[in-house]
Amino acid sequence: MNLSFEDPRTKKFATNVGLVTSNGPHGHNIMACEWTHHVSYSPSLISVCINPKHATHDNIMASKEFGMSLCSDNQNILSSIAGGSSGRSINKIEGLRELGYAFERASKINTMMPAGACMSAECTLLKTVALGDHTMFVGEVVEIQSNDNLPLLYFNGGYWKIGEIVNKPGQEERDKMKSIIQKHAKH
């Protein structure tokens, strides 16, 4: 089965808004990337899934490293520009600077990192996996920073801010759930 980007069934995933930065044959670049995931604690690994048509794909293949930042909830314009044009033909970082966004040099890899992101990780490429119409790049985190900013969320084709907290079950409910589940233990 194939699903298109416009298929409403694919819009049900709620994700973070990742910003992947790279430097390579297309120069310093930034792209918005919905498919960014922390996949291991020890060692700390982050994966990003990039279409081979994108300049970021070429840059990561050449440099064997990438930056991955999570947008803060006030960086919707930054994300829209990073995701709305190609680094093959547009210097998005310089355009974003002109709009007032700041970038800093990464400390351990040769790329730029967007200032103000709620989390920024510098990664060296560990593994490349072809998956359907994208390539998953798995990077080992060599440096990471975070702050108290809240992440920007992406759902149903739009940006969202974290809102109402949905509480986890209380102790009484957890005890009841545990009792019921234990009755159904496989022996």
C-alpha positions in Angstrom: 0.0 0.0 0.0 1.2 3.5 -0.8 -0.1 6.6 1.0 0.4 10.2 -0.2 1.5 13.1 1.8 -2.1 14.5 1.4 -3.8 11.4 2.6 -5.8 12.4 5.7 -4.9 9.1 7.4 -1.3 10.1 7.6 -2.2 13.3 9.4 -3.2 11.5 12.5 0.4 11.3 13.8 1.3 14.0 16.3 5.0 14.7 16.1 7.7 17.1 17.1 9.1 19.6 14.6 12.7 18.7 14.0 15.2 21.0 12.3 18.1 19.1 10.6 21.2 21.2 9.9 24.0 20.0 7.7 27.0 21.2 5.7 28.3 19.6 2.5 28.1 19.9 -1.2 25.1 22.3 -0.9 26.7 24.4 1.8 25.2 25.0 5.2 21.6 24.0 5.2 18.5 23.6 7.4 15.4 21.6 6.8 12.2 20.9 8.7 11.9 17.2 9.4 8.8 15.6 11.0 10.5 12.2 11.3 13.1 12.8 14.0 13.4 10.4 16.9 15.5 9.6 19.9 16.0 5.9 19.5 18.5 4.9 22.2 19.7 6.2 25.6 23.0 4.4 25.8 24.6 5.2 23.6 22.4 8.2 22.8 21.2 7.8 19.2 18.9 10.0 17.1 17.4 9.1 13.8 16.2 11.4 11.0 14.4 10.2 7.9 15.2 12.3 4.8 14.0 11.9 1.2 17.0 11.3 -1.1 15.9 14.2 -3.3 16.7 16.7 -0.5 20.0 18.7 -0.3 20.2 17.6 3.4 20.5 14.0 2.2 23.4 14.8 0.0 25.1 16.9 2.8 24.8 14.1 5.4 26.0 11.4 3.0 29.1 13.6 2.2 29.9 14.9 5.7 28.8 11.9 7.9 27.3 14.2 10.5 24.2 16.4 11.2 22.6 18.6 13.7 19.0 17.9 15.0 17.1 20.5 16.9 13.6 20.5 18.2 11.7 23.7 17.4 10.5 25.8 20.3 6.8 26.7 20.2 7.7 30.2 19.0 9.7 29.0 15.9 6.8 28.2 13.5 8.1 30.8 10.9 11.6 29.3 11.1 10.1 25.8 10.6 7.9 27.0 7.7 10.9 28.5 5.9 13.2 25.5 6.7 10.6 23.1 5.2 9.2 25.3 2.4 12.2 25.5 0.0 15.2 23.6 -1.1 18.7 24.0 0.0 19.7 23.2 -3.5 18.6 26.6 -4.7 18.0 28.7 -1.5 20.4 29.7 1.2 17.8 29.3 3.9 20.1 30.1 6.8 21.0 33.5 5.4 17.3 34.2 4.7 16.4 33.2 8.2 19.1 35.4 9.7 17.6 38.4 7.7 14.3 37.6 9.4 16.0 37.8 12.8 16.8 34.2 13.6 20.2 33.5 15.0 22.5 30.5 14.3 25.5 29.3 16.2 28.4 27.1 15.1 28.1 23.6 16.5 30.9 22.8 19.0 31.8 19.2 17.8 30.6 19.0 14.2 30.9 21.3 11.2 27.4 22.7 10.9 25.2 25.6 12.2 22.6 25.2 15.0 19.5 27.3 15.3 19.5 29.4 18.5 16.4 29.2 20.7 15.5 25.6 19.9 14.2 23.7 22.9 16.8 21.0 22.3 19.8 20.8 20.0 21.9 17.7 19.4 25.1 17.3 17.4 25.4 13.9 15.8 28.0 11.8 13.9 26.6 9.3 11.4 26.5 5.8 12.8 24.2 4.0 10.3 22.3 4.6 7.1 19.2 2.6 6.3 17.1 2.8 3.1 13.4 2.7 4.1 10.8 3.0 1.3 11.1 6.5 -0.2 13.3 7.9 2.6 16.7 7.2 4.1 17.0 6.9 7.9 20.2 8.4 9.2 21.1 7.2 12.7 23.5 9.5 14.4 25.3 9.2 17.7 24.9 12.2 19.9 28.3 13.8 20.6 26.9 17.1 22.2 23.4 18.1 23.4 21.9 21.2 24.9 18.4 22.0 26.0 16.5 24.8 27.8 13.0 25.4 29.3 11.3 26.3 26.0 8.4 24.1 25.1 8.5 22.1 21.8 6.4 23.0 18.7 4.1 20.1 17.8 2.9 19.1 14.3 -0.5 17.5 13.9 -3.1 17.4 11.1 -1.0 19.5 8.8 -0.6 22.4 11.3 1.5 23.6 14.2 0.3 23.3 17.8 1.5 24.3 21.3 1.3 22.0 24.2 -1.9 22.7 26.1 -3.8 20.9 28.8 -2.0 18.2 30.7 -3.7 14.8 30.7 -2.9 13.2 34.0 -1.6 9.7 34.3 -3.7 7.4 36.3 -3.6 7.9 40.1 -2.1 5.4 42.5 -5.5 3.8 43.3 -6.2 3.4 39.5 -2.7 1.9 38.9 -3.2 -0.6 41.8 -6.6 -1.7 40.3 -5.0 -2.0 36.8 -2.1 -4.0 38.1 -4.5 -6.3 40.0 -6.6 -6.9 36.9 -3.5 -7.4 34.6 -1.9 -9.9 37.1 -5.1 -12.0 37.0 -4.4 -12.5 33.3 -0.8 -13.5 33.6 0.3 -16.3 31.3 1.7 -19.3 33.0 
